[in-house]
Amino acid sequence: MQCIQCKGKGLCGLPRCPITSRFLAQATVKPSASYQGSAPSVFVGSFGYPDVQGGPLLIDDSDHPPDWLAKDLGIEDVVAIRARTIRGRSPARQVTGGLQEIALSSRPLDVDVAFSRPVSFAMTFDGTVAPVGFSGEIRRLDVVGSASVERLVDRITSDTDLGATEACVELSRGGNDVYSIAKLMTSGLLGRRRHFVPTRWAITAVDDTLSVALKKEIARLPPIDEFLVFSGEVFANRIVCILAPGDWRYEMIEVWGKQTLWAGDTEAIVQDREGIKKQGYSPISGAYYSARLAVTEYLTGIRRSARVIVLRHISSDYWAPLGTWVIREAARKAMASPPVSRESLDAAVAVASARIGFSHWQEHSTLLPEMRTQRTLFSF
């Protein structure tokens, strides 16, 4: 079992990847050299950066994960949507105008695309970006109609003196969600020195940028005065979150169960943590920042600070990697649920262990023993 290293690249030696095979079974697209229909989003790859390949995502359906959850779609339904999605591919600089118009529009634009040859099934996984079933080299891209651009989006994308960080924060405060902001960033529409940003980088960059800004607010807020435990689940990704009184500290422990997507005969467990500042990129990758955003959104919403432990457990029912949006929305679902209140840290830990289904996560925590042994100013 090499899936944790392979992630759909075919390194296991099997004649056909069992993961991509299940996606292909959901694909209903008949390979064609042309496409006329909706382009709800864009995609920019990372290979060869900065000379990247980019293009529209083509499907007459939503490319907005909250819409999928609002419709109560199951994992099979989302897989079916992604399996029939087509990624147009071209040197990004050759389709700049079309990509940016699609990214700017508040509603999906119709496009007319001619490919160099019929599109082919080409699924790859990286755990951050939602996978796409088909791809094709673009010969011609025509956008039909004009983009409908919100006033705030127009103002910020027109301001080349505004840094990318400030642009992301202003867009978020103005009601734009992380999905639309990432789309603008990947299309090279934000910041002073503008360039295309690979989609997988843009997703994590937006999560990181927004949660760092929220952490600065949290640092000035009084602590919560009780121990709270939250839990929620999306597509067999269970999130359990412990909030404890104190200044901002954040730890995430991710546990892939036996025989799950990226694990084999034993569990795969990874941990990372931070204080006000984060040193280096997390070994948990994009999931770390997606979950952190959900928690910082909650704390700024209640105007309190806290010490945080986030547990993520993935079971074998999560058979298709759909991207870090799953973790973000699972964590948001957890933080929106009624919390369990406890008077002590140990009591909260017991609740969290029961919710996640095991207690050995404690062996991997470095924040937990610190909270048990150190007293802070908030203790007096």
C-alpha positions in Angstrom: 0.0 0.0 0.0 1.8 3.1 -1.2 -1.1 5.6 -1.5 0.4 7.9 1.2 3.4 8.4 -1.1 1.6 7.9 -4.4 -1.6 9.9 -4.1 -2.9 8.8 -7.5 0.4 8.9 -9.4 0.5 5.2 -10.1 3.5 4.2 -8.0 1.8 1.2 -6.5 2.4 -0.9 -9.6 -1.2 -1.8 -10.1 -2.4 -1.6 -13.7 -5.1 1.0 -12.7 -5.3 3.2 -9.7 -8.3 2.2 -7.5 -8.9 5.8 -6.6 -8.9 7.2 -10.2 -10.9 4.3 -11.3 -13.8 5.3 -9.0 -13.6 8.8 -10.4 -13.6 7.5 -14.0 -16.7 5.5 -13.3 -18.5 8.7 -12.3 -17.4 10.5 -15.5 -20.2 11.1 -18.0 -18.3 13.4 -20.4 -17.9 12.2 -23.9 -14.4 13.3 -25.0 -14.8 16.1 -27.5 -12.5 18.8 -29.1 -14.9 21.6 -28.2 -17.0 22.9 -25.4 -19.9 25.4 -25.2 -21.3 26.1 -21.8 -20.5 27.5 -18.3 -17.1 28.3 -16.9 -17.7 28.8 -13.1 -14.0 29.0 -12.1 -10.3 28.9 -13.2 -7.3 26.7 -12.5 -3.6 27.5 -12.7 -1.1 24.7 -12.3 2.3 24.9 -10.5 4.5 23.0 -12.9 7.2 25.1 -14.5 6.4 28.2 -12.3 6.5 31.1 -13.1 5.7 29.9 -16.7 2.6 28.1 -15.7 -0.3 26.5 -17.5 -3.8 27.8 -16.8 -7.4 27.8 -18.0 -11.0 27.8 -17.2 -12.8 25.0 -15.3 -15.7 23.9 -17.6 -18.9 22.4 -16.2 -22.6 23.4 -16.2 -22.7 23.0 -12.5 -21.5 24.8 -9.4 -17.8 24.9 -8.5 -18.6 26.3 -5.0 -18.2 23.8 -2.1 -20.7 25.5 0.2 -23.3 25.0 -2.5 -22.6 21.3 -2.6 -23.1 21.1 1.2 -26.2 23.3 1.1 -27.7 20.8 -1.4 -26.8 17.9 1.0 -24.7 16.2 -1.7 -22.9 13.1 -0.7 -19.3 12.3 -1.6 -20.4 10.2 -4.6 -22.3 13.3 -5.9 -19.3 15.6 -5.5 -17.1 13.0 -7.2 -19.5 12.9 -10.1 -19.3 16.7 -10.5 -15.5 16.7 -10.3 -15.2 13.7 -12.6 -17.1 15.4 -15.4 -15.4 18.8 -15.0 -13.0 19.8 -17.8 -9.8 21.8 -17.1 -8.8 23.9 -20.1 -5.0 24.1 -20.3 -2.8 26.7 -22.0 0.2 28.9 -21.2 -1.6 31.2 -18.8 -0.3 34.4 -20.4 -2.0 33.4 -23.7 -5.5 33.3 -22.0 -5.0 36.1 -19.4 -8.0 38.1 -20.5 -10.4 35.2 -20.5 -9.2 33.8 -17.2 -9.4 37.2 -15.4 -12.9 37.9 -16.8 -14.1 34.6 -15.5 -12.5 35.2 -12.1 -13.9 38.7 -11.8 -17.5 37.7 -12.6 -19.9 37.2 -9.7 -21.8 34.7 -11.9 -20.5 31.9 -14.1 -19.8 33.1 -17.6 -20.5 31.1 -20.8 -17.5 30.2 -22.9 -16.8 28.7 -26.3 -13.6 26.6 -26.2 -11.8 24.7 -29.0 -9.2 22.2 -27.9 -6.2 21.0 -29.9 -7.6 17.4 -29.6 -10.4 15.7 -27.7 -10.2 16.1 -23.9 -8.8 13.2 -22.0 -9.3 11.8 -18.5 -6.2 12.9 -16.5 -6.8 12.8 -12.7 -4.1 13.8 -10.2 -4.3 14.4 -6.5 -2.5 16.6 -4.1 -4.8 16.9 -1.1 -5.3 20.7 -1.4 -7.1 21.2 -4.7 -10.3 19.5 -5.6 -9.4 17.1 -8.4 -10.6 17.5 -12.0 -11.5 14.6 -14.3 -10.8 15.8 -17.8 -8.3 18.2 -19.3 -7.5 19.5 -22.8 -5.1 21.8 -24.5 -6.9 25.0 -25.5 -6.6 26.2 -29.1 -9.1 29.0 -28.7 -11.0 30.5 -25.8 -13.9 32.9 -26.3 -15.9 34.4 -23.4 -19.5 34.9 -24.2 -21.1 37.9 -22.6 -19.7 40.3 -20.0 -18.6 39.8 -16.5 -20.8 41.0 -13.7 -18.3 42.5 -11.2 -19.2 43.6 -7.7 -18.3 47.1 -6.8 -15.8 46.2 -4.0 -14.1 43.6 -6.2 -13.8 46.1 -9.0 -12.3 48.7 -6.7 -9.7 46.4 -5.1 -8.6 44.6 -8.3 -8.2 48.0 -9.9 -6.0 49.3 -7.1 -2.4 48.3 -8.0 -1.0 50.2 -5.0 -2.9 47.8 -2.6 -0.8 44.9 -1.3 -2.2 41.3 -1.7 -2.6 40.9 2.1 -4.6 44.1 2.5 -6.6 43.1 -0.6 -7.5 39.7 0.8 -8.5 41.2 4.2 -10.6 44.0 2.6 -12.4 41.5 0.3 -13.2 39.2 3.3 -14.5 42.0 5.4 -16.6 43.1 2.5 -18.4 39.7 2.4 -16.4 37.8 -0.2 -15.6 34.2 0.8 -12.3 32.4 0.6 -13.3 30.7 -2.7 -13.8 33.9 -4.6 -10.7 35.5 -3.1 -8.6 32.5 -4.1 -10.0 32.7 -7.6 -8.9 36.4 -7.9 -5.5 35.6 -6.5 -4.8 32.7 -8.7 -5.8 34.8 -11.8 -3.2 37.5 -10.9 -5.7 40.2 -9.9 -4.5 41.1 -6.5 -1.4 42.9 -5.1 1.1 45.4 -6.4 3.3 43.1 -8.5 0.7 40.9 -10.2 1.3 37.5 -11.6 -0.5 34.2 -11.9 -0.5 32.1 -8.7 -0.9 28.3 -8.8 -4.3 27.5 -7.5 -3.1 25.1 -4.8 -0.8 27.9 -3.5 -3.5 30.5 -3.7 -6.0 28.4 -1.6 -3.5 28.0 1.3 -2.3 31.6 0.9 -5.8 32.9 1.4 -6.5 30.7 4.4 -3.2 31.7 5.9 -3.5 35.4 5.2 -7.0 35.8 6.6 -6.3 33.7 9.7 -3.1 35.6 10.4 -5.1 38.9 10.3 -7.7 37.4 12.6 -4.9 36.2 15.0 -3.8 39.8 15.4 -7.3 40.7 16.6 -7.5 37.7 18.9 -4.2 38.7 20.6 -5.9 41.8 21.9 -9.0 40.1 23.2 -9.7 38.7 26.7 -9.7 34.9 27.1 -12.7 32.6 27.3 -13.5 31.6 30.9 -14.4 27.9 30.4 -13.2 24.8 28.5 -15.3 24.2 25.4 -15.4 21.2 23.1 -16.8 21.4 19.5 -17.2 18.7 16.9 -18.4 18.3 13.4 -18.0 16.0 10.4 -18.0 16.3 6.6 -17.4 13.3 4.3 -15.8 11.1 7.0 -13.5 13.9 8.1 -14.3 14.4 11.8 -13.1 17.6 13.5 -13.0 17.9 17.3 -11.8 21.2 18.8 -10.8 22.0 22.4 -10.8 25.7 23.4 -9.1 26.4 26.7 -8.7 29.8 28.6 -5.5 31.6 27.7 -3.7 33.6 25.1 -3.6 32.3 21.5 -1.9 29.0 21.0 -2.9 26.5 18.2 -2.2 22.9 17.7 -3.5 20.5 15.1 -3.2 16.7 15.2 -4.3 14.8 12.1 -4.9 11.0 12.2 -5.5 8.9 9.1 -7.0 5.7 10.2 -5.9 2.2 9.1 -6.5 1.4 5.4 -7.5 5.0 4.6 -6.6 7.0 1.6 -3.1 8.0 2.5 -2.4 5.3 5.2 -1.8 1.6 5.1 -1.8 -1.1 7.8 -1.0 1.4 10.5 -2.3 4.9 11.3 -0.6 7.9 9.9 -0.4 10.7 12.5 1.1 14.2 12.0 1.1 17.1 14.4 2.0 20.8 14.3 1.6 23.9 16.5 2.2 27.6 16.8 2.0 30.7 19.0 1.3 34.2 17.6 3.8 33.6 14.9 4.1 30.4 12.7 7.6 29.2 11.9 7.8 27.5 8.5 5.2 25.6 6.4 3.1 23.1 8.3 3.8 19.4 7.7 0.1 18.9 7.8 0.0 21.2 4.7 -3.2 23.1 3.6 -5.5 21.4 6.1 -3.6 23.1 9.0 -4.4 26.6 7.7 -8.0 25.7 6.6 -8.9 24.5 10.1 -7.1 27.4 11.7 -9.2 29.9 9.7 -12.4 28.3 11.0 -11.2 28.6 14.6 -10.0 32.2 14.2 -13.3 33.1 12.6 -15.2 31.8 15.6 -13.0 33.5 18.2 -13.2 36.9 16.6 -16.9 36.4 16.3 -17.2 35.9 20.1 -14.5 38.5 20.8 -12.4 36.1 22.9 -8.9 34.5 22.8 -8.2 30.9 23.6 -5.7 28.0 23.4 -6.8 25.6 20.7 -6.3 21.9 20.0 -7.9 20.7 16.7 -8.1 17.0 16.1 -8.9 15.6 12.6 -9.7 12.0 12.1 -10.2 10.5 8.6 -11.9 7.2 8.2 -11.9 4.8 5.2 -15.2 6.2 4.1 -13.3 9.2 2.8 -12.2 7.3 -0.3 -11.7 10.3 -2.7 -9.4 13.3 -1.9 -11.6 16.4 -2.5 -9.3 19.2 -1.3 -8.8 21.2 1.8 -12.2 22.8 1.5 -13.5 19.6 3.2 -11.4 20.4 6.3 -12.3 24.1 6.3 -16.1 23.3 6.1 -15.9 20.5 8.6 -14.1 22.8 11.0 -16.7 25.5 10.4 -19.4 23.0 11.0 -17.8 22.0 14.2 -17.4 25.6 15.4 -21.1 26.4 14.5 -22.3 23.4 16.6 -23.4 23.8 20.3 -20.2 23.3 22.4 -19.8 21.0 25.4 -18.7 23.1 28.4 -16.4 21.6 31.1 -14.8 23.1 34.2 -11.3 21.5 33.8 -8.9 20.7 31.0 -8.9 17.0 31.8 -12.7 16.9 31.6 -12.6 18.6 28.2 -9.9 16.2 27.0 -12.1 13.3 28.0 -15.0 14.7 26.0 -12.8 15.3 23.0 -11.4 11.7 23.1 -14.9 10.3 23.2 -15.9 12.5 20.3 -12.9 11.6 18.1 -13.1 7.9 19.2 -9.8 7.3 20.8 -7.4 8.8 23.4 -3.9 8.1 22.1 -3.9 11.4 20.2 -2.7 12.9 23.6 0.6 11.1 23.2 1.3 13.3 20.1 0.3 16.7 21.7 2.9 19.1 22.9 0.4 21.8 23.8 -1.6 19.6 26.2 1.2 18.9 28.6 2.2 22.5 28.5 -1.2 23.6 29.5 -1.3 21.0 32.2 2.0 22.2 33.8 2.2 25.9 33.1 0.3 28.6 34.8 -0.4 31.9 32.9 -1.5 35.3 33.9 -5.0 34.2 33.1 -4.9 31.7 35.9 -4.8 34.4 38.6 
